[in-house]
Amino acid sequence: MTDRLGVLPHVYFGAILINILSLACPVLAQQVYAPTQQDQSPGEGNQATSQQPASPEKPSPKQEADKDDKNKTQADQGGTSKDRLFYTLPNFLTVENAGQIPPLTTGQKFRVVTRSSFDYVEFPWYGFLAGISQAENSEPGYGQGAAGYGKRYGAAFADGTIEGFWTSAIFPSLLHQDPRFYQLGKGGFWHRTGYAISRIFVTRTDSGSNQFNTSEIFGSALSAGISTYSYHPHADKTLSNTASVWSSQIGYDTIAIVVKEFWPDIRRKISHK
């Protein structure tokens, strides 16, 4: 889901990320400093709890909330999610509260990428990116006016779709890698941020072990080369431009995966309000 807009999208996404994480930090602080039952004085506890120990089979409110989140985000039986970032952007390959879950089949990998790539939100999203490109007159070979905008829109849509299939369907199927992001959901802010960033370079295999994320690194490089040397203007068909597009794709995916790590915290905070 990247395009050839230079650094401007990274500015936008960076600003979004800062605002998101500013919401996530208070949530994490509440989790870290929330008093436990042992920290409470006898008068602060529930009388029924002080009279008899709680049944181990009865889940706590937090466990119930986590269960609700799991049911909400993993509602289908295919091991993928029905969740949406900010209730709009497809977040179908993020897994929350996951234990041992079955690997995705090749068919499931292709179906979930297709569902995400052609989701109704993607159409206005690429329209927004094409509008920025038009305003900046990036890739002047496309020209201006309605024809230029249409070319930019088609190119942006194709760029994102090609990358999505190579990084989350084709390479994961060939290499038996798991394209899903497994949210950590615990630990401090920087620990979770570092974990999310590391998932760009480390992924799970279908068997559950860790492996270099060839699907992301080489899949995005291959998709950048395909798009650059096929339907983009002749003046932009250079190795340096391909490398720039590749780095932009990695940069956007890094920002997106950090947002995915903290989105469940934000969602719970919003729903509680």
C-alpha positions, 0 to 999 in steps of 0.5 A: 500500500505504498506509492511514489509520493516521496516523503510526504506520506511518511509525514502523514503516517508519522503524524498519525502514528504519534497521535495513536501512540499518545493514546496508547501510552495512558492505556499502557500506564493504566495496565502497568500501575493498575492495583492488584488484589494483593495491593488493596487493603482489606477494606477495599476488596469485595466482601464476597472475595474476602470471605472465600477465595475466587473460583479459578474457573471464573474469568476476571473482567480483563480476561472477559474483555480479552475474550471478547476482543479475540472473538471479535477479531478472529470471528471467522474459522480461517485463522484471520481477522475481521477487525479494522484499524480505526473501524475502517482500514482492513486489519485482517492479518493481525492476530490477537490473544493467539495461542496455537492456531492452525497455519493458513493454507495457500488458498486462505492466504490468497483469499484474505489478501484478495479480501483486503486488497479490494475492500471498499475502503481501499478505493477512496484510500488510493484516490486520496494518494493519487490526489496528493501525487497530482497536487505535487505533480510527482511523476510528471510523465502522467500529466495533469487533468483527469487523465493524469489523475486516472493514471496516478490512481490506477498506478497507486492501486496496482502498486498496493495490490501487487505488493500485497499479493507478493508479500502476503500470499505468493511468497508466504505460500512458496516459502511456507511463511505465515503472513499474519502479525501476532500482536504481543500485547504485553510489556512496556511501550518500547518493548512492544514497539521494538517487537513490532518493528522486528516483525518486518525482518522476522516472521513465523513459518507455517510450523510456528518457528521464527525465520527471516521475513523473506516474504516482506523484504524480497516480496516488496523489492520484487513488487517495486521492480515489477511496477516501476518497469511496467506501467510507470512513466519511462523517465522513472524506470531507473534502479534508483527509483525502484530502490526508493519505492522499495524503501518507501514500502518498507517504511510504510509497512513498519509504521503500519505494523506498530499501529497494529500492535497498539490498536487493541489498546486504543480500541478498548479505550474507545469502547469503554468511553 
